[in-house]
Amino acid sequence: MDVITQTVLGAAASGAILNSKLRRVALLVGGLGGMVPDWDAVLKYVSDPALPWQYHRHFTHALVFIPVGGLIAAAPFLIVPKLRARARWVIAAGMIGCATHGLLDACTSFGTHLLWPFTNDRAAWDIVSIVDPIMELPFWLLVLIALIIGKAWSSRAAMLWFIAYLGFGFVQHERAANVQEEIAAMRGHEISRSRVMPTFGNEIIWRSLYEHDGRLYADDIRLPVLGAPEIRTGDRSVAVVDVQQWRADGEMTIREQFIVRNFEHFADGYIAWDPEYPELLGDMRYSRVTNDFQPIWGLRFVQAVPPDVQWVFRRSSDGEDERGMLQRMFTDIRIGGPGYVALDVILRSGEKTESTGSSMLHE
């Protein structure tokens, strides 16, 4: 998540767990511990510019890094003689703060090397957006109060709010996954793999992404807190890029093979050619339009001598800027925009087609 929330979470956890008159110090040390793993951002300047994701959320976010991160966070405070006399307590505060970082990042959809070096898999539990003001603002306020008054109850209240919100995200994730299964069944599809992910800044609008017969299908699922699910289905699918076959065909240079293989791992295998920009190999987990395939970023292959690969951010094809995109999203969150159909209406229709499902699924 964003570095502010990571810092505040580290502070809250240390302040809630450690019982001492030096609780403000625990908040500060824990906050620094919560920030330390994101210092891996400096490594992108020494890695391949086409691989900006190569080291981020990597070994510094792993559970085995917690003791190291805790020591780094504690070190500046151990200069003070009074705190050096309580070195174990200060180091514990740093380790508690650092421990929260990778776990929180794993709650998002981006992917985190939580269990490195035992596995290279990226943990991504898909229960909260990378930025979510509804979760963050009350949380920040409670931790600020804890820093001002130095009382444990505020830190613990902050942690209770945070955990409760993550629990709500888990419930919403399960609801979205159930809707996804029903939609796929209506289309006559067998899901070979799938993800359901909260969209930017909220737990109401979810992106459903699944693979069937070598193609990806995307839908927009709206989950009101007290209402029934609504669906805005996608109008097209895209073919998953088979990197192994691509390499076997001998159409890539050694460097391109290395970059594409790493990109495929980063994107959890959900890569495909952008239907509107055929030269762009996109990370289809994320799209400017929830029920479509307009990847936010990807690889562009430049025909040059020698061939080059560039990491690029995709711009909207219809000229819509980020402000318009956010306004549309907030409308969907509050009242549901045009195109949504109640799930029970879709299920009652029962009209299947061979390729993409029922006619109701494309209204």
Rosetta blueprint (number, residue, H / E / L):
1 M L
2 D L
3 V H
4 I H
5 T H
6 Q H
7 T H
8 V H
9 L H
10 G H
11 A H
12 A H
13 A H
14 S H
15 G H
16 A H
17 I H
18 L L
19 N L
20 S L
21 K L
22 L L
23 R H
24 R H
25 V H
26 A H
27 L H
28 L H
29 V H
30 G H
31 G H
32 L H
33 G H
34 G H
35 M H
36 V H
37 P H
38 D H
39 W H
40 D H
41 A H
42 V H
43 L H
44 K H
45 Y H
46 V L
47 S L
48 D L
49 P L
50 A L
51 L L
52 P L
53 W L
54 Q L
55 Y L
56 H L
57 R L
58 H L
59 F H
60 T H
61 H H
62 A L
63 L H
64 V H
65 F H
66 I H
67 P H
68 V H
69 G H
70 G H
71 L H
72 I H
73 A H
74 A H
75 A H
76 P H
77 F H
78 L H
79 I H
80 V L
81 P H
82 K H
83 L H
84 R H
85 A L
86 R L
87 A H
88 R H
89 W H
90 V H
91 I H
92 A H
93 A H
94 G H
95 M H
96 I H
97 G H
98 C H
99 A H
100 T H
101 H H
102 G H
103 L H
104 L H
105 D H
106 A H
107 C L
108 T L
109 S L
110 F L
111 G L
112 T E
113 H L
114 L L
115 L L
116 W L
117 P L
118 F L
119 T L
120 N L
121 D L
122 R L
123 A E
124 A L
125 W L
126 D L
127 I L
128 V L
129 S L
130 I L
131 V L
132 D L
133 P H
134 I H
135 M H
136 E H
137 L H
138 P H
139 F H
140 W H
141 L H
142 L H
143 V H
144 L H
145 I H
146 A H
147 L H
148 I H
149 I H
150 G L
151 K L
152 A H
153 W H
154 S H
155 S H
156 R H
157 A H
158 A H
159 M H
160 L H
161 W H
162 F H
163 I H
164 A H
165 Y H
166 L H
167 G H
168 F H
169 G H
170 F H
171 V H
172 Q H
173 H H
174 E H
175 R H
176 A H
177 A H
178 N H
179 V H
180 Q H
181 E H
182 E H
183 I H
184 A H
185 A H
186 M H
187 R H
188 G L
189 H L
190 E L
191 I L
192 S L
193 R E
194 S E
195 R E
196 V E
197 M E
198 P E
199 T L
200 F L
201 G L
202 N L
203 E L
204 I L
205 I E
206 W E
207 R E
208 S E
209 L E
210 Y E
211 E E
212 H E
213 D L
214 G L
215 R E
216 L E
217 Y E
218 A E
219 D E
220 D E
221 I E
222 R E
223 L L
224 P L
225 V L
226 L L
227 G L
228 A L
229 P L
230 E E
231 I E
232 R E
233 T E
234 G E
235 D E
236 R E
237 S E
238 V E
239 A E
240 V L
241 V L
242 D L
243 V H
244 Q H
245 Q H
246 W H
247 R H
248 A H
249 D L
250 G L
251 E L
252 M L
253 T L
254 I H
255 R H
256 E H
257 Q H
258 F H
259 I H
260 V H
261 R H
262 N H
263 F H
264 E H
265 H H
266 F H
267 A L
268 D L
269 G L
270 Y L
271 I E
272 A E
273 W E
274 D L
275 P L
276 E L
277 Y L
278 P L
279 E L
280 L E
281 L E
282 G E
283 D E
284 M L
285 R L
286 Y L
287 S E
288 R L
289 V L
290 T L
291 N L
292 D L
293 F L
294 Q L
295 P E
296 I L
297 W E
298 G E
299 L E
300 R E
301 F E
302 V E
303 Q L
304 A L
305 V L
306 P L
307 P L
308 D E
309 V E
310 Q E
311 W E
312 V E
313 F E
314 R L
315 R L
316 S L
317 S L
318 D L
319 G L
320 E L
321 D L
322 E H
323 R H
324 G H
325 M H
326 L H
327 Q H
328 R H
329 M H
330 F H
331 T H
332 D H
333 I H
334 R H
335 I L
336 G L
337 G L
338 P L
339 G L
340 Y L
341 V E
342 A E
343 L H
344 D H
345 V H
346 I H
347 L H
348 R H
349 S H
350 G L
351 E L
352 K L
353 T L
354 E L
355 S L
356 T L
357 G L
358 S L
359 S H
360 M H
361 L H
362 H H
363 E L
